[in-house]
Structure formats: structure tokens, C-alpha cells
Amino acid sequence: MFESLSDRLGSVFEKLRGKGALEEKDVNEALREVRVALLEADVALPVAKDFISKVRERAVGAEVLRSVTPGQQVVKIVHDALVDMLGGDADAALSFATTPPAAIMMVGLQGSGKTTSTAKIALRLQKRDKKRVLMASLDTRRPAAQEQLQILGEQTDVKTLPIIAGQSPRDIANRAMEAGRLGGYDVVMLDTAGRLSIDEQLMTEIADIAGAVNPIETLLVVDALTGQDAVQTAEKFKARVPVTGVVMTRIDGDARGGAALSMRAVTGAPIKFVGIGEKIDALDTFEPDRMAGRILGMGDIVSLVEKASEEMDVAKAKKAAKKMAKGEFDMDDLADQFRQMRKMGGMGAILGMMPGMGKMKKAMDKAGGLDDKEIVHQEAIISSMTKKERKSPKVLNASRKKRIAKGSGTSVQEINKLIKAHRQMADMMKKMGKGGMKGMAQQLAGMGGMPGGMGAMPGGGDAAALLKDAGGGAGQTPDDVDFDAIEKALSGQAPMPPGLGLPGLGRKK
């Protein structure tokens, strides 16, 4: 969603970083480009003006212009201003400071994703926060709206209020709260009706329900693809209903991102959740500092670690770690790695969250190496092998490869590429076991291309060439990188060193 804005800001800051000293005219020129980038990203004009004035006020100060790294200082100032614009230190957590059950009312226009978002939040509360949740649909107008929530409840294993035909939305809300009290539920999610546009009847109905159940949270659901219309919708709802937070859906789409950047500044309501996909678990809390980091190409390691801890099978990971330490790495292990990668959103999503990897990701995209369909093909190849072949790929001769190619719908060339990738990764694991991260890096440096699913580039992409295309890695060797410091940082014994020899990061001192 923020890709275009991220690219524009990245090119602006690249110019600043290339200068040893900054003058006021350099900062003004850069901020002019930032302003254009924000307006092109559909950010509201008053918000963009306020943002630029705040950044200029701090960026032209003596401590920046005379700094040893003025470019980095400006980036830091822009990052802080972005965090403020996205919501700052506002607590995005849902409040449950009331006598159970806590009522959470979902409001918004028709088609914005209210019902699906209701189920997503309910599942999150039940799974992560261990809350007992009851869902109730108050939408008596849209055909099958109540049945839709009931089906979503069955899919997510979240209880829904039984449907009784002919009841008014207020009566259903009162019945839901009573059922919540009698059933010992912690939270009651109320999915209200929407309209194609805001009208008096809709507002009166929502105000009536709010008066009856006194919700602790009123969440407004808006569609990110509607741009500034989403912000205007939020303003109108907030004028009539005490909106405590916003849920922004379809943030994974190709919208320009202006709605998310303007929402807090224009309405004063914090974005609490963002929908990041169609799957029922595709919901994230909105963290302003993490989102600002992603927009500026700084990555989002915290979200990556959280996602990994959610998706990873701890027992399997420990078993795999022991095998890798011994230098054992068979095709089953490789297939497990592919599955874990797909669960975390694919290689593209993982690289997008890693600091300094934005350009690397684009270079790999150009080489055709981030197509997650290729990972599925490679899983199919491994599934078409016998148990013996997966344990010992050395037994794969020409006739076995032809059989596997027919079984997986691929070619012998693709099988050869996978075998080569597996061999390289197995060698890498041995090096890791012997020499830690430095040994692994030396092994990578000796490879002609990237390993298989991560991925052996169609057309033979070269790792060194990719690094060069990404704007870094030229003339670097594993000796340039302080791997001891990195290993200490990963084990929590020290802070992460300034760089890993990758684009946007420093080298070993």
C-alpha cells in the first residue's frame, strides 16, 4: 500500500545521505519533494502542510546541519514526524475496563468489511487474549447478513447469538448482552447494519443501540481503497457517534495510503486494527512506529519476530536446529522451511519487514525470484519423491528424476535446480555448525547464485549482482561484517551493530 510513497521518500533521502554536509537549501529542496510525495499518496493537504512545517522546524536547526551524519538526522526527524502523524504514543489496545461482558460495537458503511472484521477481531481476542467472545449481528436489513456472521462464527469457533426473526436491532443488542452475562462471556461483539451512504436513519439506529448497551469501544470500519472518502466518512460518524477507534480494511491493496496517514490527524480517532488480507486471521494491530519504519524502508523486525513466533512449530524448530547443528539437512527439512515461509506470507513479505532489504527485494523481483508459486512447485517436487529419495537425494538418477517430473508437473531442469539448492543449503548448515554466521557468510560468498526456494533465480540470478543492483554489497566480503557482534545481539547480550554490509546499513568498524 505504501510502496510508491516508500520509493519516493527513499530516493529523496538517498540524495541527502550522499552529502557530507547539508545546507538549508538542501533541506528545503528535499522537503519540497517529500511534500509532493505525500500529496501524490493522497494525504490530505492540511495534514501534508502541517507535517512539512514540523519537519522543517527541526531539520534546519544547527544540531542537524552541523551533524556528522546530517542525512541520517533528517531521516530520524521525518520518522518521528511520521509516527506522530500516524498516531504517536496513543494506546491502540482495546479497553475492557468495565463489568463483563464488555460491548464492542462495529459501525461503518455497507461493503467496508464490518462483518468479516467483527469475526477477525473476535478470533484474535479469543486466540491471543484468551477472552470468551460472543458475536451478534444486528443487521436486519441486508439479506443473509446474520447468517454470514453465523457461518464465520462456525469457521472461527467463536460463539454467535442464535437468530430470532422479526426482532429489532435494539432488541437483538439487549438479548446479546443478557446472553453474555448469563453465559459468562468477557466480550460481546455487536455487528451493526450499514448503508450505501450516511443517512439520518442509520445514525439514529446506531445512537439508539449505543444508548441501550453503552459500548466500551465503538470501532468504525473503513475501506482503505476509498482514499480520502474514508477520512470524510470517519469525520461524519465521529460527529454523531463516540468513535473510539478505526479498523482499516484492505490495507494490502494498491491504494495510495493517504487515508491511513490522514486518519488520526483529521479525525482524532486512532487506527486500532488493519486488515491485511482475505483470510480470517489476516488482521494486525496498527503500530505507528512500525508502520513509519516500513514506509521509510527501515523494516519491521518486531512484527517479523511476532509473526514467526505465532506461525512456528517450536518442537519442530528445535528438532530442525539440532539436525542443522550436526550438518544434517534433508528434503523433508527443506519442505518444512518452505511451508513456514508460506505461512509467514512468503519470501516477499519477509524481506519487506527486514531492515535495508527493500532494494534487495526489488532487485530479486526483477530477477523473477520472489514468485511464491515457485515455492509451491518445489514443494510439489519434494512431495513426488519417495521417503528414501527425500532422506538421501544422492540416489536420484535420470529415471527417478523423470518420474518425479511427471508426478509433480514440472521439468527435470527444475528438479536439478532444487537438488543443487538443497546441496548448497546443506553445505551452508554444516558451515554454520562449524563457524557460526561467519562460516555461513563465507559459504554464501562462494556460491554463484541464491539458494533454491529463497530462491535459485529463474535465469540464474547471481547473489553478488543482486546486491550490487540493490545499491550495496559492492566490493564487500564476509570479513567486512562483524558477525560476532551480530550473534551477541541475536542472543540478547548486546545491541545490534550499525550494519550487516547490506543496502542502507554500515560495515564492520
HUFENJO-V363289 format. One record per residue. N is the residue number from 1. RES is the residue in one small letter. SS is DSSP state (h for helix, s for strand, l for the rest). PSI is psi in whole degrees, -180 to 180 (NA if undefined). NEAR is the number of other ideal C-beta (glycine too) atoms within 8 Angstrom. Layout:
BEGIN
n->{N & N}
res->{RES & RES}
ss->{SS & SS}
psi->{PSI & PSI}
near->{NEAR & NEAR}
END
This chain:
BEGIN
n->{1 & 2 & 3 & 4 & 5 & 6 & 7 & 8 & 9 & 10 & 11 & 12 & 13 & 14 & 15 & 16 & 17 & 18 & 19 & 20 & 21 & 22 & 23 & 24 & 25 & 26 & 27 & 28 & 29 & 30 & 31 & 32 & 33 & 34 & 35 & 36 & 37 & 38 & 39 & 40 & 41 & 42 & 43 & 44 & 45 & 46 & 47 & 48 & 49 & 50 & 51 & 52 & 53 & 54 & 55 & 56 & 57 & 58 & 59 & 60 & 61 & 62 & 63 & 64 & 65 & 66 & 67 & 68 & 69 & 70 & 71 & 72 & 73 & 74 & 75 & 76 & 77 & 78 & 79 & 80 & 81 & 82 & 83 & 84 & 85 & 86 & 87 & 88 & 89 & 90 & 91 & 92 & 93 & 94 & 95 & 96 & 97 & 98 & 99 & 100 & 101 & 102 & 103 & 104 & 105 & 106 & 107 & 108 & 109 & 110 & 111 & 112 & 113 & 114 & 115 & 116 & 117 & 118 & 119 & 120 & 121 & 122 & 123 & 124 & 125 & 126 & 127 & 128 & 129 & 130 & 131 & 132 & 133 & 134 & 135 & 136 & 137 & 138 & 139 & 140 & 141 & 142 & 143 & 144 & 145 & 146 & 147 & 148 & 149 & 150 & 151 & 152 & 153 & 154 & 155 & 156 & 157 & 158 & 159 & 160 & 161 & 162 & 163 & 164 & 165 & 166 & 167 & 168 & 169 & 170 & 171 & 172 & 173 & 174 & 175 & 176 & 177 & 178 & 179 & 180 & 181 & 182 & 183 & 184 & 185 & 186 & 187 & 188 & 189 & 190 & 191 & 192 & 193 & 194 & 195 & 196 & 197 & 198 & 199 & 200 & 201 & 202 & 203 & 204 & 205 & 206 & 207 & 208 & 209 & 210 & 211 & 212 & 213 & 214 & 215 & 216 & 217 & 218 & 219 & 220 & 221 & 222 & 223 & 224 & 225 & 226 & 227 & 228 & 229 & 230 & 231 & 232 & 233 & 234 & 235 & 236 & 237 & 238 & 239 & 240 & 241 & 242 & 243 & 244 & 245 & 246 & 247 & 248 & 249 & 250 & 251 & 252 & 253 & 254 & 255 & 256 & 257 & 258 & 259 & 260 & 261 & 262 & 263 & 264 & 265 & 266 & 267 & 268 & 269 & 270 & 271 & 272 & 273 & 274 & 275 & 276 & 277 & 278 & 279 & 280 & 281 & 282 & 283 & 284 & 285 & 286 & 287 & 288 & 289 & 290 & 291 & 292 & 293 & 294 & 295 & 296 & 297 & 298 & 299 & 300 & 301 & 302 & 303 & 304 & 305 & 306 & 307 & 308 & 309 & 310 & 311 & 312 & 313 & 314 & 315 & 316 & 317 & 318 & 319 & 320 & 321 & 322 & 323 & 324 & 325 & 326 & 327 & 328 & 329 & 330 & 331 & 332 & 333 & 334 & 335 & 336 & 337 & 338 & 339 & 340 & 341 & 342 & 343 & 344 & 345 & 346 & 347 & 348 & 349 & 350 & 351 & 352 & 353 & 354 & 355 & 356 & 357 & 358 & 359 & 360 & 361 & 362 & 363 & 364 & 365 & 366 & 367 & 368 & 369 & 370 & 371 & 372 & 373 & 374 & 375 & 376 & 377 & 378 & 379 & 380 & 381 & 382 & 383 & 384 & 385 & 386 & 387 & 388 & 389 & 390 & 391 & 392 & 393 & 394 & 395 & 396 & 397 & 398 & 399 & 400 & 401 & 402 & 403 & 404 & 405 & 406 & 407 & 408 & 409 & 410 & 411 & 412 & 413 & 414 & 415 & 416 & 417 & 418 & 419 & 420 & 421 & 422 & 423 & 424 & 425 & 426 & 427 & 428 & 429 & 430 & 431 & 432 & 433 & 434 & 435 & 436 & 437 & 438 & 439 & 440 & 441 & 442 & 443 & 444 & 445 & 446 & 447 & 448 & 449 & 450 & 451 & 452 & 453 & 454 & 455 & 456 & 457 & 458 & 459 & 460 & 461 & 462 & 463 & 464 & 465 & 466 & 467 & 468 & 469 & 470 & 471 & 472 & 473 & 474 & 475 & 476 & 477 & 478 & 479 & 480 & 481 & 482 & 483 & 484 & 485 & 486 & 487 & 488 & 489 & 490 & 491 & 492 & 493 & 494 & 495 & 496 & 497 & 498 & 499 & 500 & 501 & 502 & 503 & 504 & 505 & 506 & 507 & 508 & 509}
res->{m & f & e & s & l & s & d & r & l & g & s & v & f & e & k & l & r & g & k & g & a & l & e & e & k & d & v & n & e & a & l & r & e & v & r & v & a & l & l & e & a & d & v & a & l & p & v & a & k & d & f & i & s & k & v & r & e & r & a & v & g & a & e & v & l & r & s & v & t & p & g & q & q & v & v & k & i & v & h & d & a & l & v & d & m & l & g & g & d & a & d & a & a & l & s & f & a & t & t & p & p & a & a & i & m & m & v & g & l & q & g & s & g & k & t & t & s & t & a & k & i & a & l & r & l & q & k & r & d & k & k & r & v & l & m & a & s & l & d & t & r & r & p & a & a & q & e & q & l & q & i & l & g & e & q & t & d & v & k & t & l & p & i & i & a & g & q & s & p & r & d & i & a & n & r & a & m & e & a & g & r & l & g & g & y & d & v & v & m & l & d & t & a & g & r & l & s & i & d & e & q & l & m & t & e & i & a & d & i & a & g & a & v & n & p & i & e & t & l & l & v & v & d & a & l & t & g & q & d & a & v & q & t & a & e & k & f & k & a & r & v & p & v & t & g & v & v & m & t & r & i & d & g & d & a & r & g & g & a & a & l & s & m & r & a & v & t & g & a & p & i & k & f & v & g & i & g & e & k & i & d & a & l & d & t & f & e & p & d & r & m & a & g & r & i & l & g & m & g & d & i & v & s & l & v & e & k & a & s & e & e & m & d & v & a & k & a & k & k & a & a & k & k & m & a & k & g & e & f & d & m & d & d & l & a & d & q & f & r & q & m & r & k & m & g & g & m & g & a & i & l & g & m & m & p & g & m & g & k & m & k & k & a & m & d & k & a & g & g & l & d & d & k & e & i & v & h & q & e & a & i & i & s & s & m & t & k & k & e & r & k & s & p & k & v & l & n & a & s & r & k & k & r & i & a & k & g & s & g & t & s & v & q & e & i & n & k & l & i & k & a & h & r & q & m & a & d & m & m & k & k & m & g & k & g & g & m & k & g & m & a & q & q & l & a & g & m & g & g & m & p & g & g & m & g & a & m & p & g & g & g & d & a & a & a & l & l & k & d & a & g & g & g & a & g & q & t & p & d & d & v & d & f & d & a & i & e & k & a & l & s & g & q & a & p & m & p & p & g & l & g & l & p & g & l & g & r & k & k}
ss->{l & l & h & h & h & h & h & h & h & h & h & h & h & h & h & h & h & l & l & l & l & l & l & h & h & h & h & h & h & h & h & h & h & h & h & h & h & h & h & h & l & l & l & l & h & h & h & h & h & h & h & h & h & h & h & h & h & h & h & l & l & h & h & h & h & l & l & l & l & h & h & h & h & h & h & h & h & h & h & h & h & h & h & h & h & h & l & l & l & l & l & l & l & l & l & l & l & l & l & l & l & s & s & s & s & s & s & s & l & l & l & l & l & h & h & h & h & h & h & h & h & h & h & h & h & h & h & l & l & l & l & l & s & s & s & s & s & l & l & l & l & l & l & l & h & h & h & h & h & h & h & h & h & h & h & h & l & l & s & s & l & l & l & l & l & l & l & l & h & h & h & h & h & h & h & h & h & h & h & h & h & h & h & l & l & l & s & s & s & s & s & l & l & l & l & l & l & l & l & h & h & h & h & h & h & h & h & h & h & h & h & h & h & l & l & l & s & s & s & s & s & s & s & h & h & h & l & h & h & h & h & h & h & h & h & h & h & h & h & h & l & l & l & l & s & s & s & s & s & l & l & l & l & l & l & l & l & h & h & h & h & h & h & h & h & h & h & l & l & l & s & s & s & s & s & l & l & l & l & l & l & l & s & s & s & l & l & h & h & h & h & h & h & h & h & l & l & l & l & l & h & h & h & h & h & h & h & h & h & h & h & l & l & h & h & h & h & h & h & h & h & h & h & h & h & l & l & l & l & l & h & h & h & h & h & h & h & h & h & h & h & h & h & l & l & h & h & h & h & h & h & h & l & l & l & l & l & h & h & h & h & h & h & h & h & h & l & l & l & l & l & h & h & h & h & h & h & h & h & h & h & h & h & l & l & l & h & h & h & h & h & l & h & h & h & l & l & h & h & h & h & h & h & h & h & h & h & h & l & l & l & h & h & h & h & h & h & h & h & h & h & h & h & h & h & h & h & h & h & h & h & h & h & h & h & h & h & h & h & h & h & h & h & h & h & l & l & l & l & l & l & h & h & h & l & l & l & l & l & l & l & l & h & h & h & h & h & h & h & l & l & l & l & l & l & l & l & h & h & h & l & l & h & h & h & h & h & h & h & h & l & l & l & l & l & l & l & l & l & l & l & l & l & l & l & l & l & l & l}
psi->{-41 & 13 & -46 & -46 & -42 & -42 & -46 & -46 & -37 & -43 & -34 & -47 & -25 & -41 & -42 & -41 & -27 & -7 & 135 & -33 & 149 & 140 & 166 & -36 & -32 & -44 & -44 & -41 & -43 & -43 & -29 & -44 & -37 & -41 & -45 & -42 & -42 & -43 & -37 & -27 & 8 & 29 & 139 & 138 & -47 & -35 & -44 & -43 & -46 & -41 & -48 & -41 & -38 & -44 & -44 & -43 & -39 & -33 & -26 & 8 & 159 & -35 & -23 & -51 & -31 & 6 & 156 & -36 & 74 & -38 & -45 & -35 & -41 & -42 & -43 & -42 & -44 & -40 & -48 & -40 & -36 & -43 & -45 & -43 & -35 & -10 & -13 & -136 & 14 & 137 & 115 & -2 & 147 & 146 & 136 & 24 & 66 & 169 & 126 & 148 & 143 & 125 & 128 & 115 & 129 & 124 & 163 & 176 & 163 & 139 & 2 & -13 & 29 & -51 & -45 & -43 & -36 & -48 & -39 & -45 & -41 & -44 & -42 & -45 & -38 & -40 & -46 & -45 & -2 & 40 & 148 & 119 & 138 & 130 & 143 & 132 & 125 & 10 & 97 & 0 & -48 & 130 & 133 & 17 & -42 & -38 & -35 & -45 & -37 & -43 & -42 & -36 & -40 & -40 & -36 & -5 & 35 & 133 & 142 & 153 & 131 & 143 & 129 & 115 & 146 & -6 & 149 & 159 & -39 & -42 & -41 & -42 & -44 & -41 & -38 & -44 & -38 & -43 & -36 & -41 & -47 & -33 & -2 & 32 & 148 & -36 & 139 & 118 & 123 & 112 & 104 & 169 & 156 & 175 & 167 & -26 & 163 & 128 & 170 & -38 & -43 & -47 & -40 & -43 & -45 & -42 & -37 & -45 & -45 & -40 & -32 & -40 & -12 & 67 & 142 & -29 & 135 & 108 & 124 & 125 & 123 & 152 & 120 & -27 & -13 & -2 & -133 & -18 & -34 & -39 & -42 & -40 & -45 & -41 & -45 & -41 & -42 & -27 & -25 & -27 & 141 & 78 & 124 & -16 & 166 & 140 & 118 & 117 & 164 & 39 & -11 & 0 & -169 & 23 & 162 & -6 & -4 & -33 & -45 & -39 & -28 & -22 & -53 & -43 & -38 & -44 & -24 & -6 & 128 & 146 & 121 & -37 & 153 & 135 & 124 & 15 & 177 & -23 & 153 & -20 & 7 & 70 & 135 & 150 & 149 & 113 & 108 & -42 & -37 & -42 & -39 & -40 & -42 & -42 & -38 & 11 & 20 & -4 & -177 & 74 & -37 & -46 & -37 & -45 & -42 & -45 & -42 & -43 & -31 & -44 & -23 & 140 & 108 & -44 & -44 & -41 & -42 & -43 & -44 & -39 & -41 & -43 & -43 & -36 & -30 & -5 & 14 & 127 & 99 & -177 & -32 & -40 & -41 & -42 & -39 & -42 & -42 & -44 & -44 & -40 & -42 & -36 & -32 & 9 & 5 & 169 & -36 & -44 & -39 & -47 & -36 & -24 & -6 & 133 & 134 & 6 & 3 & -48 & -37 & -43 & -43 & -40 & -39 & -36 & -44 & -36 & -5 & 21 & 2 & 24 & 112 & -13 & -31 & -36 & -41 & -41 & -42 & -33 & -40 & -39 & -48 & -38 & -26 & -3 & 155 & 167 & -40 & -42 & -37 & -37 & -35 & 88 & -13 & -24 & -5 & 105 & -175 & -44 & -38 & -41 & -39 & -41 & -43 & -39 & -43 & -42 & -32 & -4 & 30 & -168 & 164 & -35 & -42 & -37 & -42 & -40 & -41 & -42 & -42 & -43 & -42 & -42 & -43 & -42 & -38 & -42 & -39 & -42 & -39 & -43 & -40 & -42 & -35 & -48 & 16 & -152 & -33 & -40 & -40 & -42 & -39 & -37 & -44 & -40 & -29 & -8 & 147 & -27 & 175 & 150 & 149 & -102 & -8 & 22 & 147 & 111 & 131 & 124 & 8 & 51 & 139 & 131 & -44 & -41 & -38 & -44 & -40 & -44 & -34 & -4 & 19 & 179 & -3 & 124 & 14 & 149 & 168 & -24 & -18 & -16 & 134 & 84 & -30 & -43 & -39 & -44 & -39 & -41 & -43 & -28 & 3 & 12 & -16 & 162 & 158 & 131 & 164 & -25 & 162 & 16 & 22 & 167 & 135 & -2 & 162 & -172 & 175 & 136 & NA}
near->{11 & 11 & 6 & 10 & 14 & 13 & 8 & 13 & 14 & 12 & 8 & 12 & 14 & 9 & 9 & 14 & 9 & 6 & 10 & 2 & 6 & 12 & 7 & 8 & 6 & 10 & 15 & 10 & 8 & 13 & 12 & 8 & 10 & 13 & 11 & 9 & 12 & 15 & 10 & 10 & 14 & 11 & 13 & 11 & 7 & 8 & 14 & 12 & 9 & 9 & 13 & 12 & 8 & 10 & 14 & 11 & 8 & 10 & 12 & 10 & 8 & 5 & 7 & 15 & 13 & 6 & 9 & 3 & 6 & 14 & 12 & 9 & 12 & 16 & 12 & 8 & 12 & 13 & 12 & 8 & 12 & 13 & 12 & 9 & 11 & 14 & 11 & 8 & 3 & 8 & 5 & 11 & 6 & 8 & 9 & 10 & 4 & 7 & 2 & 11 & 11 & 12 & 14 & 15 & 14 & 14 & 14 & 12 & 11 & 7 & 7 & 11 & 13 & 13 & 13 & 11 & 16 & 14 & 16 & 14 & 14 & 15 & 12 & 11 & 13 & 14 & 6 & 6 & 7 & 4 & 9 & 9 & 14 & 17 & 17 & 16 & 15 & 12 & 13 & 10 & 5 & 8 & 3 & 6 & 14 & 10 & 8 & 10 & 16 & 11 & 8 & 15 & 14 & 7 & 8 & 11 & 6 & 13 & 9 & 11 & 12 & 4 & 8 & 7 & 4 & 3 & 8 & 6 & 13 & 9 & 8 & 15 & 14 & 10 & 12 & 14 & 12 & 8 & 13 & 14 & 9 & 6 & 9 & 5 & 14 & 10 & 17 & 17 & 13 & 15 & 14 & 14 & 12 & 13 & 10 & 5 & 5 & 9 & 7 & 5 & 7 & 11 & 11 & 8 & 11 & 13 & 10 & 10 & 15 & 13 & 6 & 9 & 13 & 7 & 10 & 10 & 12 & 13 & 17 & 16 & 14 & 17 & 12 & 16 & 7 & 10 & 10 & 11 & 7 & 14 & 13 & 8 & 14 & 16 & 10 & 9 & 13 & 13 & 5 & 8 & 12 & 6 & 14 & 8 & 15 & 15 & 17 & 17 & 14 & 11 & 12 & 8 & 8 & 3 & 13 & 10 & 15 & 14 & 16 & 15 & 13 & 13 & 16 & 14 & 11 & 12 & 12 & 5 & 13 & 11 & 16 & 12 & 15 & 14 & 16 & 8 & 6 & 3 & 5 & 10 & 7 & 10 & 11 & 7 & 8 & 14 & 9 & 13 & 7 & 10 & 13 & 12 & 11 & 14 & 12 & 14 & 12 & 9 & 14 & 11 & 9 & 8 & 11 & 13 & 8 & 8 & 11 & 9 & 7 & 6 & 8 & 9 & 5 & 6 & 6 & 9 & 9 & 8 & 8 & 10 & 8 & 8 & 10 & 13 & 8 & 7 & 9 & 8 & 11 & 10 & 12 & 9 & 12 & 16 & 12 & 10 & 9 & 13 & 9 & 10 & 13 & 11 & 7 & 12 & 8 & 11 & 12 & 11 & 9 & 12 & 13 & 11 & 12 & 10 & 8 & 15 & 12 & 14 & 15 & 15 & 12 & 9 & 12 & 15 & 10 & 7 & 11 & 10 & 13 & 12 & 6 & 10 & 6 & 11 & 14 & 9 & 11 & 14 & 11 & 11 & 14 & 14 & 8 & 9 & 11 & 5 & 6 & 7 & 13 & 12 & 8 & 7 & 11 & 4 & 8 & 11 & 6 & 6 & 6 & 10 & 12 & 9 & 9 & 15 & 12 & 7 & 7 & 11 & 5 & 10 & 6 & 9 & 6 & 12 & 14 & 9 & 10 & 13 & 10 & 10 & 14 & 13 & 9 & 12 & 12 & 10 & 9 & 12 & 12 & 9 & 12 & 13 & 9 & 6 & 8 & 8 & 9 & 11 & 11 & 12 & 11 & 11 & 12 & 10 & 9 & 5 & 10 & 5 & 10 & 13 & 12 & 15 & 14 & 7 & 14 & 14 & 14 & 9 & 6 & 7 & 15 & 9 & 11 & 8 & 8 & 15 & 15 & 9 & 9 & 13 & 7 & 15 & 10 & 6 & 2 & 10 & 5 & 10 & 5 & 8 & 14 & 8 & 11 & 7 & 9 & 13 & 10 & 9 & 12 & 6 & 6 & 4 & 5 & 5 & 4 & 4 & 11 & 5 & 10 & 8 & 11 & 13 & 13 & 10 & 11 & 6 & 8 & 9 & 5}
END
